[in-house]
Amino acid sequence: MTKNKGGSIMCKFCNYSDGNVADEDIINKRIRIGEIPDALSMEIYVNEDYDGKPYLIGNLFIPCVGESILETSTEIKYCPMCGRKL
């Protein structure tokens, strides 16, 4: 746990500032398809979008190419892991 500029305690999942990605992903998994062990990778993390509001961001991509297949973001008010108001 760390403290942000305002003195609020933040967990490793919602510790972000100035558009930087949080210290740790909530989910970071490799997905096996048939004989290919690392066919896809999935990440879910908390970050600020361009407008400065906190978002839960999900990304599904091909690791060997680094190409994103699907990216989604949902505005959130609380950290999904520690419940802190963002």
Contacts in CASP RR format, 6 or more apart in sequence:
PFRMAT RR
TARGET T0000
AUTHOR 0000-0000-0000
METHOD contacts of the structure
MODEL  1
MTKNKGGSIMCKFCNYSDGNVADEDIINKRIRIGEIPDALSMEIYVNEDY
DGKPYLIGNLFIPCVGESILETSTEIKYCPMCGRKL
1 9 0 8 1.000
1 10 0 8 1.000
1 11 0 8 1.000
1 12 0 8 1.000
2 9 0 8 1.000
2 10 0 8 1.000
2 15 0 8 1.000
3 9 0 8 1.000
3 10 0 8 1.000
4 10 0 8 1.000
4 15 0 8 1.000
4 17 0 8 1.000
5 17 0 8 1.000
8 84 0 8 1.000
8 85 0 8 1.000
9 84 0 8 1.000
10 79 0 8 1.000
10 82 0 8 1.000
10 84 0 8 1.000
11 79 0 8 1.000
11 81 0 8 1.000
11 82 0 8 1.000
11 84 0 8 1.000
12 22 0 8 1.000
12 23 0 8 1.000
12 24 0 8 1.000
13 22 0 8 1.000
13 23 0 8 1.000
13 24 0 8 1.000
13 25 0 8 1.000
13 26 0 8 1.000
13 45 0 8 1.000
13 46 0 8 1.000
13 79 0 8 1.000
13 80 0 8 1.000
13 81 0 8 1.000
13 82 0 8 1.000
14 22 0 8 1.000
14 46 0 8 1.000
14 54 0 8 1.000
14 79 0 8 1.000
14 81 0 8 1.000
14 82 0 8 1.000
14 84 0 8 1.000
14 86 0 8 1.000
15 22 0 8 1.000
15 23 0 8 1.000
16 22 0 8 1.000
16 23 0 8 1.000
16 46 0 8 1.000
16 47 0 8 1.000
16 48 0 8 1.000
18 48 0 8 1.000
19 47 0 8 1.000
19 48 0 8 1.000
19 52 0 8 1.000
20 47 0 8 1.000
21 45 0 8 1.000
21 47 0 8 1.000
22 45 0 8 1.000
22 46 0 8 1.000
22 47 0 8 1.000
24 45 0 8 1.000
25 43 0 8 1.000
25 44 0 8 1.000
25 45 0 8 1.000
26 44 0 8 1.000
26 45 0 8 1.000
26 46 0 8 1.000
26 56 0 8 1.000
26 80 0 8 1.000
26 81 0 8 1.000
27 42 0 8 1.000
27 43 0 8 1.000
27 44 0 8 1.000
28 41 0 8 1.000
28 42 0 8 1.000
28 43 0 8 1.000
28 44 0 8 1.000
29 41 0 8 1.000
29 42 0 8 1.000
30 37 0 8 1.000
30 38 0 8 1.000
30 40 0 8 1.000
30 41 0 8 1.000
30 63 0 8 1.000
31 38 0 8 1.000
31 39 0 8 1.000
31 40 0 8 1.000
31 41 0 8 1.000
31 42 0 8 1.000
32 38 0 8 1.000
32 39 0 8 1.000
33 39 0 8 1.000
33 40 0 8 1.000
38 63 0 8 1.000
38 64 0 8 1.000
39 62 0 8 1.000
40 60 0 8 1.000
40 61 0 8 1.000
40 62 0 8 1.000
40 63 0 8 1.000
40 69 0 8 1.000
41 60 0 8 1.000
41 61 0 8 1.000
41 62 0 8 1.000
41 63 0 8 1.000
42 58 0 8 1.000
42 59 0 8 1.000
42 60 0 8 1.000
43 57 0 8 1.000
43 58 0 8 1.000
43 59 0 8 1.000
43 61 0 8 1.000
44 56 0 8 1.000
44 57 0 8 1.000
44 58 0 8 1.000
44 59 0 8 1.000
45 56 0 8 1.000
45 57 0 8 1.000
45 58 0 8 1.000
46 54 0 8 1.000
46 55 0 8 1.000
46 56 0 8 1.000
46 57 0 8 1.000
46 76 0 8 1.000
46 79 0 8 1.000
46 80 0 8 1.000
46 86 0 8 1.000
47 54 0 8 1.000
47 55 0 8 1.000
47 57 0 8 1.000
48 54 0 8 1.000
48 55 0 8 1.000
49 55 0 8 1.000
49 73 0 8 1.000
49 75 0 8 1.000
53 75 0 8 1.000
54 75 0 8 1.000
54 76 0 8 1.000
54 77 0 8 1.000
54 86 0 8 1.000
55 73 0 8 1.000
55 74 0 8 1.000
55 75 0 8 1.000
55 76 0 8 1.000
56 73 0 8 1.000
56 74 0 8 1.000
56 76 0 8 1.000
56 80 0 8 1.000
57 71 0 8 1.000
57 72 0 8 1.000
57 73 0 8 1.000
58 70 0 8 1.000
58 71 0 8 1.000
58 72 0 8 1.000
58 73 0 8 1.000
59 68 0 8 1.000
59 70 0 8 1.000
59 71 0 8 1.000
60 68 0 8 1.000
60 69 0 8 1.000
60 70 0 8 1.000
60 71 0 8 1.000
61 67 0 8 1.000
61 68 0 8 1.000
61 69 0 8 1.000
62 69 0 8 1.000
76 86 0 8 1.000
77 85 0 8 1.000
77 86 0 8 1.000
78 84 0 8 1.000
78 85 0 8 1.000
78 86 0 8 1.000
79 86 0 8 1.000
END
